């Protein structure tokens, strides 16, 4: 399977926003809908996220279908400016598992300016969380404003971190115009099926436009 034939989902967002948790919640839904996913995580110096995904998805996803990339530098570089390491990891993964039809790339945690190279992502999902504060959407940045989907995660803790979820959601819609916003609690699964619906619908749209 060539990388160009695989549907690629890029997931980015600040440190601790819940990118890994979103992947761990999405993969079982993708598997349940008949897809064969692979996962590539990015950390600066460790394999921590890849190891976490393998442990959490044990019994759902073969551990060898999860690859960790150690970027050694700013996560932006590895997923946006020079995605060579991720492209190489993807090529190796597809050589070993040519049946993979959906590939999820998780960026290392970074700031609001993160975006993905088109070579890595057919759809770009950006994750914020309520613990960062309700002001985060108002700070804008291309991740917030230009991503295909903005996810506001950890909605369950909003009352405990003094975040008005209604304000955060309102401001997210205001800065994104017609861009989609979905509220999630990835640990319980709230909203995750909506995320799965969105990314899979986007895949059908892309296939129709190129078919």
C-alpha positions as CSV (number, residue, x, y, z in Angstrom):
1,X,0.0,0.0,0.0
2,X,1.3,3.4,-1.0
3,X,1.0,6.3,1.5
4,X,-1.0,8.3,-1.0
5,X,-3.7,5.6,-1.0
6,X,-4.0,5.6,2.8
7,X,-6.4,8.1,4.6
8,X,-4.2,10.2,6.9
9,X,-5.5,11.9,10.0
10,X,-3.3,14.5,11.7
11,X,-4.0,15.3,15.4
12,X,-2.2,18.2,17.0
13,X,-2.7,20.5,20.0
14,X,-0.9,21.9,23.1
15,X,0.8,19.6,25.6
16,X,-1.7,17.7,27.7
17,X,-4.8,18.6,25.7
18,X,-5.7,15.0,25.1
19,X,-4.3,14.1,21.7
20,X,-3.2,10.6,22.8
21,X,-6.5,10.0,24.6
22,X,-8.4,11.0,21.5
23,X,-6.4,8.5,19.4
24,X,-7.0,5.8,22.0
25,X,-10.7,6.5,21.9
26,X,-10.9,6.8,18.1
27,X,-9.1,3.6,17.1
28,X,-11.6,1.1,18.6
29,X,-14.4,3.0,16.8
30,X,-12.4,2.8,13.5
31,X,-11.8,-0.9,14.0
32,X,-15.4,-1.4,14.8
33,X,-16.4,0.2,11.5
34,X,-14.2,-2.1,9.5
35,X,-11.0,0.0,9.2
36,X,-7.5,-1.2,9.7
37,X,-5.6,1.7,11.4
38,X,-2.0,2.4,12.2
39,X,-0.7,5.1,14.6
40,X,2.4,7.2,14.4
41,X,3.2,9.4,17.5
42,X,5.8,12.1,17.8
43,X,7.7,13.0,20.9
44,X,10.9,15.0,21.2
45,X,13.1,12.6,23.1
46,X,11.0,9.6,24.1
47,X,8.6,6.8,23.0
48,X,6.2,7.7,25.8
49,X,3.1,8.3,23.8
50,X,3.6,5.3,21.6
51,X,4.1,3.1,24.6
52,X,0.9,4.5,26.2
53,X,-1.1,3.8,23.0
54,X,0.2,0.3,22.8
55,X,-0.8,-0.4,26.5
56,X,-4.2,1.2,26.2
57,X,-5.1,-0.5,22.9
58,X,-3.7,-3.9,23.8
59,X,-6.3,-6.4,22.4
60,X,-7.7,-3.9,20.0
61,X,-4.6,-2.9,17.9
62,X,-1.5,-4.9,17.3
63,X,1.3,-3.2,19.2
64,X,3.5,-3.3,16.1
65,X,1.0,-1.1,14.3
66,X,2.0,1.8,16.6
67,X,5.3,3.6,15.8
68,X,6.9,6.3,17.9
69,X,9.0,9.0,16.2
70,X,11.6,10.8,18.3
71,X,11.8,14.2,16.6
72,X,14.8,15.6,18.6
73,X,13.5,19.1,17.9
74,X,10.4,21.3,17.7
75,X,7.4,19.1,16.9
76,X,6.3,21.6,14.2
77,X,9.4,20.7,12.1
78,X,8.6,17.0,12.1
79,X,4.9,17.3,11.0
80,X,4.9,20.6,9.1
81,X,8.2,21.9,7.8
82,X,10.2,18.7,7.2
83,X,8.1,15.6,7.6
84,X,10.8,13.3,6.4
85,X,11.0,11.2,9.6
86,X,7.3,10.7,9.7
87,X,7.2,9.8,6.0
88,X,9.9,7.2,6.5
89,X,8.1,5.8,9.6
90,X,4.9,5.6,7.6
91,X,6.6,3.9,4.6
92,X,8.2,1.3,6.9
93,X,4.9,0.7,8.7
94,X,3.0,0.2,5.5
95,X,5.7,-2.2,4.2
96,X,5.0,-4.4,7.3
97,X,1.2,-3.9,7.3
98,X,0.0,-3.2,3.7
99,X,-3.6,-3.6,4.8
100,X,-3.6,-0.4,6.8
101,X,-6.2,2.0,5.4
102,X,-6.2,4.7,8.0
103,X,-3.1,6.2,9.5
104,X,-3.2,8.6,12.5
105,X,-0.3,10.9,13.1
106,X,-0.1,12.5,16.5
107,X,2.1,15.6,16.7
108,X,4.2,16.2,19.8
109,X,2.4,18.7,22.1
110,X,3.1,22.3,20.9
111,X,1.4,25.7,20.7
112,X,-1.4,27.2,18.8
113,X,0.5,27.7,15.5
114,X,0.9,24.0,14.8
115,X,-0.3,22.7,11.4
116,X,0.3,19.6,9.4
117,X,2.1,19.1,6.1
118,X,-0.4,18.0,3.4
119,X,1.9,15.1,2.9
120,X,1.0,13.8,6.3
121,X,-2.6,14.8,6.8
122,X,-5.7,14.6,4.6
123,X,-7.7,15.9,7.6
124,X,-6.3,18.0,10.4
125,X,-7.8,17.8,13.9
126,X,-6.7,20.3,16.5
127,X,-7.3,19.6,20.2
128,X,-7.8,22.2,23.0
129,X,-8.9,21.4,26.5
130,X,-10.9,23.2,29.1
131,X,-8.0,23.2,31.7
132,X,-6.2,25.6,29.4
133,X,-8.9,28.1,30.1
134,X,-11.9,29.4,28.2
135,X,-9.8,32.2,26.6
136,X,-7.9,29.7,24.4
137,X,-10.1,30.0,21.3
138,X,-9.9,33.7,21.5
139,X,-6.1,33.5,21.2
140,X,-6.7,32.1,17.7
141,X,-3.7,30.7,15.8
142,X,-3.9,28.5,12.7
143,X,-4.5,25.3,14.7
144,X,-7.6,26.8,16.2
145,X,-8.9,28.7,13.3
146,X,-7.8,26.7,10.2
147,X,-8.0,23.0,11.3
148,X,-10.6,20.9,9.6
149,X,-12.0,20.1,13.1
150,X,-11.5,21.7,16.5
151,X,-12.0,19.4,19.4
152,X,-12.6,20.9,22.9
153,X,-11.6,18.1,25.2
154,X,-12.0,17.4,29.0
155,X,-15.4,19.0,29.2
156,X,-16.0,17.0,32.4
157,X,-13.5,19.1,34.4
158,X,-14.6,22.5,33.1
159,X,-16.5,23.4,36.4
160,X,-13.4,22.5,38.4
161,X,-11.0,24.7,36.4
162,X,-13.3,27.7,36.4
163,X,-13.9,27.4,32.6
164,X,-17.3,28.4,31.3
165,X,-17.8,25.8,28.6
166,X,-20.6,27.7,26.9
167,X,-18.3,30.7,26.5
168,X,-15.4,28.6,25.2
169,X,-17.7,26.9,22.7
170,X,-19.2,30.2,21.6
171,X,-15.8,31.8,21.1
172,X,-14.6,28.7,19.2
173,X,-17.5,29.0,16.7
174,X,-16.9,32.8,16.5
175,X,-13.2,32.5,15.4
176,X,-13.8,29.4,13.1
177,X,-16.8,30.7,11.2
178,X,-18.3,27.6,9.6
179,X,-15.6,25.3,10.9
180,X,-16.8,22.4,12.9
181,X,-16.3,22.3,16.7
182,X,-16.9,19.1,18.8
183,X,-16.9,18.8,22.6
184,X,-15.4,15.6,24.0
185,X,-14.5,13.8,27.1
186,X,-12.2,11.2,25.6
187,X,-11.9,9.1,28.8
188,X,-15.6,8.3,28.9
189,X,-16.0,8.5,25.1
190,X,-18.4,11.5,25.1
191,X,-18.4,13.1,21.7
192,X,-15.8,10.7,20.2
193,X,-18.2,9.0,17.9
194,X,-19.0,12.5,16.5
195,X,-15.3,12.9,15.8
196,X,-15.2,9.5,14.1
197,X,-18.2,10.5,12.0
198,X,-16.6,13.7,10.9
199,X,-13.2,12.3,9.9
200,X,-14.8,9.3,8.0
201,X,-17.3,11.6,6.3
202,X,-14.4,13.8,5.2
203,X,-12.7,10.7,3.8
204,X,-15.8,10.0,1.7
205,X,-15.8,13.6,0.5
206,X,-12.1,13.4,-0.5
207,X,-12.6,10.1,-2.3
208,X,-15.6,11.5,-4.2
209,X,-13.6,14.6,-5.2
210,X,-10.7,12.6,-6.5
211,X,-12.6,9.6,-7.9
